[in-house]
Structure formats: structure tokens, C-alpha cells
Amino acid sequence: MNQILFAGVIGLFLTLIGTPLLIKLLARKGYGQYIRDDGPREHASKRGTPTMGGIAFILATVAAYFLSKVISGESPRYSGVLVLGLMVGMGLVGFLDDYIKIVKRRSLGLRAKAKMAGQLIVGVAFAVLSLQFADSRGQTPASTKLSFITDFGWTIGPVLFVVWALFMILAMSNGVNLTDGLDGLATGASVLVFGAYTFIGVWQFQESCANGDTLTNPGACYEVRDPLDLAVVASALMGSCLGFLWWNTSPAKIFMGDTGSLALGGVLAGLAICSRTELLLAILGGLFVLITMSVVIQVGSFRLTGKRVFRMAPLQHHFELKGWSEVLVVVRFWIIQGICVIVGLGLFYAGWAADK
């Protein structure tokens, strides 16, 4: 269990000291943020702020995970490595997008088809590999059954599972990407969800079906391949994002860019898939879902009626244009995300207690 603490502390330390170094490097190279002219006027001052900051917490998370293993004398597990691989792969797609926007001066970054192709390649690779590497009990990192608190219903088969996994990865990546519009908003919201998954991983480890006679509730055990390892990953992410938030909060010294937002969305989906809490993620990550739906509603309403529901989408910019300060929007949205995490964890515990 010490490796969970080690991973969080190491991730926090690495981003606290590493992010300023990355800021100086990016500023020296002139890798600054592009700001839309049709956005809130207050955002104009952010033009030129170093971006691609997701590099900091991606590298810190990977380093924290493996260093925690070395310190604790434990071996890396397949589930943790696969989820980290998903994060790195999605981060690479985001990095290419950011690089083209900033260095090649193409405002839209990667072509839509190329960006989608990159996400599909990474997502399919994760989905296929997550159905391999069965342990001695026959458990693979992912399951071909849908899940909420645990697996339920009939198996959907490997092909439909890959489609479902891709949907989750793309949906969460776009959700975090849309949320990343105000200083610290996506980072702080992600910290709360990673904290929830740290708790879930520890709980699932204590109540794992593999523990047999040590279970406090034999009727509600969890068939999860490597729950403790997923908790280590979540803890490393929580610490790394907290350290990054020190520099990303208003006024931000650095932005995560698509490098960070795609990586965070991907790893959230990976944690949900491997911990068998796929549908629960819609509640735990409720803020990301809410902001994504605001864009869907805005676009749908405009195409159908020619009218806009919000002053501007995503939702956070609507409240800015209503006169809320950026910090006020961020803090209130963090509160909303905190409520979502509390509700999600309450449902998670209720599902366990109901089987007593």
C-alpha cells in the first residue's frame, strides 16, 4: 500500500519542480497559446502563454509509477502499464496537434481525419491488449461485459467491446479537451476524479475476490485484474496534476494543451474500463459530461432552429459572458465536480453494501 503514497508524493514533487523548467523551455522556443478572437475579451491577455504543459504531468506520472514500484520492491502490473500506455499514446496525438498549431502556424492543428486516425489507433491498441494477459484466475485487465459498480449483464463480445472502449476514450478525451478552457479548470476537476479512483482501487483490492477468506463481505467481491496497481496509477496522476495545478491556476503560467487534455481523457476512460466502473465514470466525471452536453445542445439547437441556447459554448464561457469572473467560474465548477465525485463514490459504496 505504501506504493500509493510514494506515487502521489513523487508525482507532486516532479511537477512542482519540473513544470517551471518546462515553462522556461517552451517560452524560449516561443511555443505560446493561440487565443480565439471570438472568445471572451479577458482571454486576450493569455495569448502567448506556454502550452503543451501536459508533457509535465505525463512524464511525472510515468516516472512516479515506476519509481514507486522500485522503492516498494513491487513489480509493475499489466493493468497499470496498459492504462499508462493509453495516456502516453493519447498524449502523443495531442502533442502532434499542439506542435502543428504552434510551430507550423496552422491554427486548426492536425487535420480532423489525421487526429481521429491517431486516436483510433491508440484506442484500438488499448482495447485489444486489455483483453489479453489473463492472470492465474483467468481475469484480464478489461471485461467484455458492461459495468457500472461491477460487471453486469451478458457479454458483448470482443468486437463490440472495442467499439465501446473507443467511444469511452473519444468521449472522455473530447470532454476534458472542451473543459480545458479556463485556468486550472480541467486540471482541478481531474484531480478530484483521480482521487476517487485511488479510493476505488484501494477498496477493490481489499474486497477482491482473489483475497478469499480475508473478505469482509464475500458476497460483494470485485473481479478486477490489478486493483491496487490502478490505485497507484490514479495516485500518481492525482499528485502530478496537483503539482501542475500550482502553475496552471489563475493566472496560468502554462496550459496543458491538447497534449494534456487528450491524455487525461484517455487515462480516465482507461481507469474506468480496467476497474469495471465504465458507466460510473459518467457520474464521477460529471463536469466533463455536462460541458460536453452544452456543446451538443448548442450545436444541435443552432442547426435545427438557428438559435443558440447559451451565449457561448462550452458552458464555462457562457457564464463568463454573463459577467462571472474566471476564478468564480472555475471554483464553482470545481464544487460541481466535487459533488459529482461524492455522489459517484456514494453509489459505489451503496452497490457494495447492498450485497451484504
Disulfide bonds with the S-S distance in Angstrom:
Cys209-Cys221 1.94
